[in-house]
Amino acid sequence: MQYSHKKESVPFGTPRRALAGTAALLLSAFALPAFAENRSECEARWLKAEAAGIIYGSGIVEGKVTVVVDEDAFRSVPYETKAGMGVTLDCIVAGPGKVLSEAQFISHRTHKRLALWSWGKLTVD
């Protein structure tokens, strides 16, 4: 896997604070079809969400690409925005115009799966 922009290791359950309103505004940057089309733009969007505490970390957990997100922020935005996060993740990991076979978005609090990105489609739990 080529995705390696993450510069710090964030253990699951690490407390961070982000205002839900701010998170919703920032996550709206992932709304379709306004997602970035090249890898550097995708990475910039992703890093901005990480810096705001919306995305807590990402990596491989039990063989699956896993993204830990602020549960309140993730649940507060429409489906299109959540799907935009999947498209952006595809862009970063697989490359522009390609798709991951599977990635999961999990809660920062409970570590339960919130959504599954599979072959370019998002299923929200």
Buried (B, 14 or more C-beta within 10 A) or exposed (E): EEBEBBEEEBEBEEEEEBEEEEBBEBBBBBBBEEBBEEBEBBBBBBBEBBEBBBBBBBBEBEEBBBBBBBBBBBBBBEEBBBBBBBBBBBBBBBEEEEBBEEBBBBBBEEEEBBBBBBEBEBEEE
